[in-house]
Amino acid sequence: MASVTLLDGAPALGPLYAKAAIGAALPGGRAGTLPDTELVREDVTVDLGHLAEYARVCGFALDGALPLTYPHVLAFGLQIALMADRSFPLALPGLVHVGNRITAARAIDPGERLRIAVHAENLAAHPKGARVDLVAHVEAGGEPVWRGRSTYLARGARAPEGEPAEPEPPAVEGGPPSAVWRVPGDTGRRYARASGDVNPIHLHPLTARAFGFPRAIAHGMWTAARAVAALQGRLSAAAQFDVAFRKPLLLPSTVELRTRQAGPGGWDLAVASRSGHEHLRAAVRTTSPGRLRRSA
């Protein structure tokens, strides 16, 4: 049984990134297993100004329900709080967000009061190192309404063999693009203000170069949100959204969105540069309302 830690507010991410950087530089090994901890925020309300800023940055229209990807930003601080602690077996600096699965049971009204819980699971070997899942559960009125599973990769790290990773969504190739995006150089800073994700690789070319990137890179979850926003109005409120993040999207850039319908209410998506470098693959599928369970 996981120990539950209740937080009375959203964690401040800047100090957590600094804490993680200091912890990564300290001598001594890290834990070999995941912390048996669940971080929880209760009675969470959505700030409508913040929601409007997020929608503007990601391309959503405000239509009376939270965008499919929005609960991720409410849970993201709890993820970082878990990963920034020295009890976490993988150092936060250098972790790469490689995939995400979002499952929504129904539309969430912005006025609902939410319970958000995050825990870590599935520490396992990966061909390039070790991977781990950070899982967020969102409830409204005691009912599970949204779940997000974020998969992170630690290059060069070691972990025991585990269950094989989920297959990536299918490629979308050929035909004209559904949209062409000119992604400005300040996209990382704008999304950071809307999401709280102030990882320096997204904010400025100089801080990105310190981590080996030639320029700042777009947040993967910005690219995912921008892609699903292009389908707004054509998706079921009960849906599963699978994303695989591939080559980093350098800022500024011009990229193409390609979409392909996959059965009733389903879509495959891809975001790629005109030179053919693929940044994201994703798939959206309609699900049955009410399928979420607390233990899933």
C-alpha positions as a printed NumPy array, in Angstrom:
array([[  0.   ,   0.   ,   0.   ],
       [  1.49 ,   3.328,  -1.065],
       [  1.94 ,   6.057,   1.515],
       [ -0.113,   9.136,   0.647],
       [  1.313,  12.641,   0.985],
       [ -1.216,  15.462,   0.742],
       [ -0.009,  18.755,  -0.709],
       [ -1.882,  21.979,  -0.006],
       [ -0.895,  23.659,  -3.264],
       [  0.84 ,  23.248,  -6.595],
       [  4.611,  22.696,  -6.206],
       [  6.89 ,  25.512,  -7.411],
       [  8.803,  23.911, -10.263],
       [ 11.774,  26.267, -10.501],
       [ 13.076,  25.361,  -7.009],
       [ 12.378,  21.663,  -7.717],
       [ 14.545,  21.717, -10.859],
       [ 17.296,  23.435,  -8.85 ],
       [ 16.957,  20.854,  -6.065],
       [ 17.206,  18.031,  -8.6  ],
       [ 20.328,  19.534, -10.196],
       [ 22.041,  19.838,  -6.801],
       [ 20.982,  16.318,  -5.833],
       [ 22.323,  14.876,  -9.076],
       [ 25.744,  16.418,  -8.338],
       [ 25.996,  15.052,  -4.791],
       [ 28.152,  11.97 ,  -4.177],
       [ 26.576,   8.651,  -3.301],
       [ 24.269,   6.292,  -5.095],
       [ 20.55 ,   6.591,  -5.599],
       [ 17.808,   4.215,  -4.497],
       [ 17.399,   1.09 ,  -6.609],
       [ 13.603,   1.006,  -6.395],
       [ 10.793,   3.483,  -6.879],
       [  9.435,   5.363,  -3.848],
       [  6.235,   3.839,  -2.519],
       [  4.612,   7.264,  -2.399],
       [  1.51 ,   8.856,  -3.867],
       [  1.395,  12.647,  -3.976],
       [ -2.135,  14.055,  -3.804],
       [ -3.842,  17.421,  -4.168],
       [ -7.492,  17.631,  -3.188],
       [-10.208,  20.152,  -3.967],
       [ -8.258,  21.532,  -6.936],
       [-10.024,  24.248,  -8.91 ],
       [ -9.173,  25.441, -12.416],
       [ -8.061,  29.043, -12.772],
       [-10.007,  30.284, -15.782],
       [ -7.337,  32.818, -16.713],
       [ -4.711,  30.096, -16.704],
       [ -6.986,  27.84 , -18.765],
       [ -7.461,  30.634, -21.311],
       [ -3.694,  31.172, -21.573],
       [ -3.099,  27.433, -22.055],
       [ -5.797,  27.266, -24.729],
       [ -4.324,  30.273, -26.535],
       [ -0.767,  28.873, -26.542],
       [ -1.856,  25.39 , -27.689],
       [ -4.534,  26.377, -30.187],
       [ -7.67 ,  25.177, -28.401],
       [-11.013,  26.967, -28.535],
       [-12.698,  27.313, -25.157],
       [-15.849,  25.219, -25.562],
       [-17.044,  24.617, -22.002],
       [-14.838,  21.588, -21.239],
       [-11.185,  21.166, -20.33 ],
       [ -8.984,  20.334, -23.335],
       [ -8.005,  16.652, -23.4  ],
       [ -4.387,  17.472, -22.493],
       [ -5.052,  20.164, -19.87 ],
       [ -5.217,  17.917, -16.761],
       [ -1.602,  16.951, -17.535],
       [ -0.444,  20.434, -16.526],
       [ -2.4  ,  20.175, -13.262],
       [ -0.603,  16.913, -12.441],
       [  2.824,  17.792, -13.846],
       [  4.086,  19.516, -10.704],
       [  3.376,  16.394,  -8.661],
       [  5.383,  14.347, -11.178],
       [  8.368,  16.681, -10.828],
       [  8.09 ,  16.684,  -7.031],
       [  8.407,  12.884,  -7.058],
       [ 11.281,  12.8  ,  -9.546],
       [ 13.25 ,  15.662,  -7.963],
       [ 13.657,  13.824,  -4.657],
       [ 16.843,  11.857,  -3.949],
       [ 14.671,   8.826,  -3.148],
       [ 13.82 ,   8.588,  -6.857],
       [ 16.169,   6.101,  -8.574],
       [ 16.693,   8.162, -11.76 ],
       [ 18.134,  11.675, -11.707],
       [ 15.67 ,  14.256, -13.027],
       [ 18.271,  16.236, -15.034],
       [ 18.595,  14.482, -18.376],
       [ 15.321,  12.525, -18.18 ],
       [ 13.62 ,  12.5  , -21.59 ],
       [  9.842,  12.424, -21.982],
       [  9.397,   9.728, -24.656],
       [  5.707,   8.886, -24.536],
       [  2.322,   9.673, -23.08 ],
       [ -1.051,   7.957, -22.823],
       [ -4.106,   9.963, -21.817],
       [ -7.463,   8.299, -21.163],
       [-10.53 ,  10.457, -20.576],
       [-13.779,   8.915, -19.347],
       [-15.854,  12.019, -20.088],
       [-15.641,  15.759, -20.533],
       [-14.508,  17.684, -17.441],
       [-16.262,  20.969, -16.703],
       [-13.846,  23.764, -15.685],
       [-15.982,  24.419, -12.604],
       [-15.587,  20.915, -11.143],
       [-13.433,  20.375,  -8.073],
       [-10.772,  17.779,  -8.702],
       [ -8.633,  15.318,  -6.79 ],
       [ -5.246,  14.716,  -8.446],
       [ -2.948,  11.858,  -7.446],
       [  0.435,  10.892,  -8.927],
       [  2.658,   7.863,  -8.362],
       [  5.565,   6.17 , -10.163],
       [  5.633,   2.625, -11.487],
       [  7.188,   0.319, -14.091],
       [ 10.887,   1.038, -13.582],
       [ 12.335,  -1.166, -16.32 ],
       [ 15.219,  -1.616, -18.718],
       [ 15.13 ,   0.154, -22.066],
       [ 17.452,  -0.437, -25.049],
       [ 18.955,   3.013, -24.381],
       [ 18.911,   2.907, -20.569],
       [ 16.017,   2.777, -18.117],
       [ 12.412,   3.915, -18.358],
       [  9.776,   4.768, -15.785],
       [  6.089,   5.735, -15.815],
       [  4.601,   8.617, -13.836],
       [  0.869,   7.986, -13.548],
       [ -1.71 ,  10.658, -12.751],
       [ -5.313,   9.988, -11.748],
       [ -7.924,  12.75 , -11.734],
       [-11.262,  12.372,  -9.96 ],
       [-14.309,  14.638,  -9.863],
       [-16.924,  14.043,  -7.193],
       [-15.234,  10.75 ,  -6.305],
       [-15.495,   9.544,  -9.911],
       [-12.338,   8.746, -11.943],
       [-12.528,  10.984, -15.023],
       [ -8.988,  11.198, -16.475],
       [ -5.735,   9.274, -16.353],
       [ -2.326,  10.176, -17.765],
       [  0.722,   7.933, -18.061],
       [  3.974,   9.786, -18.851],
       [  6.951,   7.619, -19.792],
       [ 10.475,   8.95 , -19.197],
       [ 13.835,   7.62 , -20.377],
       [ 17.134,   7.904, -18.492],
       [ 19.866,   7.285, -21.059],
       [ 22.639,   5.008, -19.831],
       [ 20.865,   4.131, -16.568],
       [ 20.221,   0.567, -15.471],
       [ 17.028,  -1.093, -14.343],
       [ 15.674,  -4.645, -14.143],
       [ 13.877,  -6.177, -17.096],
       [ 10.174,  -5.439, -17.085],
       [  7.135,  -5.625, -19.295],
       [  7.826,  -4.616, -22.908],
       [  6.952,  -1.046, -23.793],
       [  3.728,  -0.314, -25.644],
       [  4.151,  -0.173, -29.439],
       [  4.324,   3.282, -30.973],
       [  1.321,   4.689, -32.863],
       [  1.402,   4.016, -36.622],
       [  3.174,   6.318, -39.054],
       [  1.169,   8.756, -41.171],
       [  2.81 ,   9.206, -44.548],
       [  1.906,  10.532, -47.981],
       [ -0.619,  13.078, -49.139],
       [ -0.719,  16.795, -48.439],
       [ -0.355,  18.028, -44.853],
       [ -3.473,  18.935, -42.902],
       [ -1.749,  22.049, -41.593],
       [  1.598,  23.85 , -41.673],
       [  2.752,  25.414, -38.409],
       [  5.331,  28.164, -38.16 ],
       [  6.527,  27.626, -34.602],
       [  8.145,  30.804, -33.235],
       [ 11.283,  30.879, -31.115],
       [  9.424,  31.947, -27.956],
       [  7.05 ,  28.954, -27.992],
       [  8.955,  27.242, -25.167],
       [  8.73 ,  30.298, -22.931],
       [  5.048,  30.822, -23.716],
       [  4.187,  27.194, -22.966],
       [  6.326,  27.306, -19.817],
       [  4.193,  30.18 , -18.514],
       [  1.015,  28.242, -19.307],
       [  2.174,  24.852, -18.01 ],
       [  4.716,  25.613, -15.281],
       [  7.299,  23.421, -17.041],
       [ 10.38 ,  25.651, -16.783],
       [ 12.937,  23.041, -17.837],
       [ 15.789,  25.2  , -19.233],
       [ 16.086,  23.187, -22.465],
       [ 12.857,  24.88 , -23.591],
       [ 13.523,  28.465, -22.574],
       [ 16.557,  29.899, -24.35 ],
       [ 19.263,  28.794, -26.809],
       [ 22.021,  29.323, -24.231],
       [ 20.422,  27.15 , -21.552],
       [ 19.5  ,  24.541, -24.169],
       [ 23.133,  24.365, -25.365],
       [ 24.214,  23.504, -21.823],
       [ 22.24 ,  20.27 , -22.268],
       [ 23.549,  19.502, -25.75 ],
       [ 20.864,  21.087, -27.958],
       [ 21.802,  23.63 , -30.654],
       [ 18.696,  25.708, -29.901],
       [ 15.804,  25.63 , -27.458],
       [ 13.338,  22.823, -28.133],
       [  9.553,  22.78 , -27.936],
       [  7.919,  20.933, -25.063],
       [  6.694,  17.542, -26.223],
       [  3.355,  18.143, -24.53 ],
       [  2.966,  21.442, -26.389],
       [  3.38 ,  19.577, -29.687],
       [  0.911,  16.906, -28.527],
       [ -1.637,  19.487, -27.388],
       [ -1.264,  21.516, -30.594],
       [ -1.861,  18.353, -32.643],
       [ -4.983,  17.262, -30.773],
       [ -6.305,  20.844, -30.814],
       [ -6.405,  20.573, -34.609],
       [ -9.049,  17.846, -34.184],
       [-11.188,  19.731, -31.689],
       [-14.863,  19.179, -32.4  ],
       [-14.197,  15.857, -34.124],
       [-13.234,  13.811, -31.057],
       [-15.368,  11.977, -28.528],
       [-15.205,  13.235, -24.952],
       [-14.369,   9.64 , -23.944],
       [-11.089,   8.99 , -25.721],
       [ -7.598,   7.541, -25.463],
       [ -4.695,   9.6  , -26.798],
       [ -1.351,   7.824, -27.299],
       [  1.754,   9.845, -28.146],
       [  5.333,   8.891, -28.999],
       [  7.864,  11.739, -28.949],
       [ 10.629,  11.331, -31.49 ],
       [ 13.176,  13.893, -32.724],
       [ 13.214,  17.171, -30.71 ],
       [ 11.483,  20.11 , -32.378],
       [ 14.032,  22.929, -32.492],
       [ 12.796,  26.507, -32.134],
       [ 11.981,  28.301, -34.344],
       [ 10.794,  25.791, -36.96 ],
       [  8.235,  25.16 , -39.67 ],
       [  6.544,  21.77 , -39.376],
       [  3.682,  19.89 , -40.97 ],
       [  0.767,  18.131, -39.288],
       [ -0.544,  15.043, -41.058],
       [ -3.764,  13.328, -40.039],
       [ -5.545,  10.168, -41.122],
       [ -8.964,   8.999, -39.978],
       [ -8.867,   5.572, -38.353],
       [-12.388,   4.25 , -38.001],
       [-15.335,   6.015, -36.327],
       [-13.984,   8.81 , -34.137],
       [-10.377,   7.67 , -34.462],
       [ -7.386,   9.515, -35.902],
       [ -3.686,   8.955, -36.483],
       [ -1.449,  12.02 , -36.39 ],
       [  2.151,  12.934, -37.112],
       [  4.182,  16.128, -36.812],
       [  7.307,  16.339, -38.966],
       [  9.658,  18.893, -40.454],
       [  9.68 ,  19.495, -44.179],
       [ 13.047,  17.744, -44.308],
       [ 11.315,  14.565, -43.09 ],
       [ 12.406,  14.547, -39.446],
       [  9.485,  13.167, -37.419],
       [  8.815,  14.879, -34.104],
       [  5.648,  13.132, -32.933],
       [  3.382,  10.219, -33.715],
       [ -0.015,   9.986, -32.064],
       [ -3.277,   8.081, -32.186],
       [ -6.685,   9.034, -30.795],
       [ -9.353,   6.396, -30.312],
       [-12.895,   6.621, -28.971],
       [-13.452,   4.671, -25.75 ],
       [-16.452,   3.684, -23.688],
       [-17.508,   6.312, -21.114],
       [-16.848,   5.3  , -17.523],
       [-14.086,   2.775, -18.276],
       [-11.553,   4.248, -15.837],
       [-10.814,   2.474, -12.577],
       [ -8.76 ,   3.739,  -9.646],
       [ -6.491,   0.706,  -9.764],
       [ -5.815,   0.917, -13.531]])
